[in-house]
Amino acid sequence: MNRTTKKLSPATVREILEILGQTYPEAHCELNFDTPFHLLVSTILSAQCTDQRVNQVTARLFRTYRNPEDFLRLGQAGLEEEIRECGLFRNKAKNILATCEILVNKYGGEVPSTLEALNALPGVGRKTANVVGSNAFGIPAIAVDTHVFRVSNRLGLAEADTVDKVEAQLRERIPRQQWIKAHHWLIWHGRRICQARHPKCEICLLNTHCRYLKT
């Protein structure tokens, strides 16, 4: 990150977003889900795990276990075995079951539809709450994962060294009505072009804006 460069102008931000939108018009959440509960579980499982692996696990898991009550009947040992391939399975199982208890006892088995309530659930931090809130309930939010963090700093949409600061800067600089779409554009660009170790700068349509390329 080049900290000496100036903050991008609103016109440049609009241009970057236009290019991203034209490049990834079909961008969407790549975790497979049918219900807000499925997305919540999938997002918890996605920590330090690829969406592809999570989708493989949940394709099997959700065929049998559809709701919080099903998961509670499965129990810690059973859930650990089902999600072992996702890594950190013991802690993830513990958090998922603790969340299921709250969903059943406090929300009638439903996933709450506010970011504040989501963020209070075990194993659900701000990023997970933003993912579930935006994708399941259409709440304007920007979830900053490793791809959003990297691409935002490289393009100058943010100049920050923490997730919270990047999110705050993106919320300030990107129009609210574009938060959800921009979140997906940045993830897709990070996965397909602006990769961490070997970015494909030579074919990137944003390389003239890239501060990473200029350093």
Secondary structure, DSSP 8 states (H G I E B T S, - for coil): --TTS----HHHHHHHHHHHHHH-TT----S--SSHHHHHHHHHHTTTS-HHHHHHHHHHHHHH--SHHHHHHHHHHHHHHHHGGGSSHHHHHHHHHHHHHHHHHHHTT----SHHHHHTSTT--HHHHHHHHHHHH--------HHHHHHHHHHTS---SSHHHHHHHHHHHS-GGGHHHHHHHHHHHHHHTS-SSS--GGG-TTTTT-HHHH-
